[in-house]
Amino acid sequence: MKNIKSYFILLFMAAVVFSGFKSIQQQDVDPTSEFGKLVAYLEANGNFINSDMAPAIITPEEIKDNLKNDKYLVLDIRSDSWFSYGHIKNAKNVEGPKLLEYFQNEIDPTAYDKITIVCYSGQSAAYYTSLLRLYGYNNVYNLKWGMSSWADDFAANIWTKNTANDYSDKLETTANPMPEKGNVPTINTGKTEAKDILQQRIVEAFAKPYKEFVVNPDVAVENPSDYYVVNYMNEEQYNTGHVKGAVLYQPNKSLSSTEDLYTLPTDKKVLVNCLTGQHAAYVVAYLQVLGYDVANLAYGANGYMNKTLVEKGWNGFSKDEIKNFPVVE
């Protein structure tokens, strides 16, 4: 009996020590730092990335059904030439980096039920949509698959061209461990209020071209050690095949301060990989605002195992996604 009592005492002490260590680890982030203030503010005000609201993606069918609805606005961020070649009826052509200025000075965003950002593939539009959502515009969406979902002419050089199945022999199917929590980025906007820090960081994010956040699948698969790869998908999809070294992060959950956000490295580029590159683009915008060196694996898993995704019904791009709706030339 004495031995049993001693065992439980030791077990209790170990639990106390462990819980104390865990709380110390969680308190490593200075809540008075700009990073600490920013994370706390975002999580207290909607926690967009870690909620069911992300990704905010709208289907082409919904846009088509609301072409005569004045409460639906479509903003096309493609080049002037592609916009002139063909666009959705009543869409406005606005450069991606100028979207925030457009929202602030050219329109009343609250006058619309839904504002849809449209690009070629849905990925850059998702990035800008995420920034606008973080800024507080909660009625902004990106068009699923971009204009590639609207008509064949647009899909041919984008999604149809960039889906692939060439890297099955270079993928892993075994899980990689989640690393320990470590350092976090240092943000220096000079602002003291969290809301002002956020706005400054978003302005800076808009100033950086989205193309600088893109890593092509062949580069990532051939050079996986150059990145810390975040597989942002469910466990079954992850186990089916992932870039070597990739770590599983649960969508809409893992990137909160109480989960695994602080496991992301600050000394290596974080490469976010989802199924389509669209959900990942939302995450890239979020992590960019928080100060991480981050990129998006273009076209997601569709860039290396499209056939598997199509067969399993996991957001694999196929001709069925192309609706061939009419365009204005």
ABEGO torsion letter per residue (X at the ends): XAAAAAAAAAAAAAAAAAAAAAAAAAAABBAABAAAAAAAAAAABGGAAABAAOBBBBBAAAAAAAAABAABBBBBABBAAAAAAEBBBGBBBBBAAAAAAAAAAABBAAABABBBBBBAAGAAAAAAAAAAAAAGBAABBBBBGEAAAABAAAAAABAAAABBAAAAAABBABBBBBBBBBBBBBBBAGBABAAAAAAAAAAAAAABBAAAABBBAAAAAABAAABBBBBBBBAAAAAAEBBBGBBBBBBGAAABAABAAAABBAABBBBBBBAAGAAAAAAAAAAAAAGBBBBBBBGEAAAABAAAAAAAGBGBBBAAABAGBBBBX
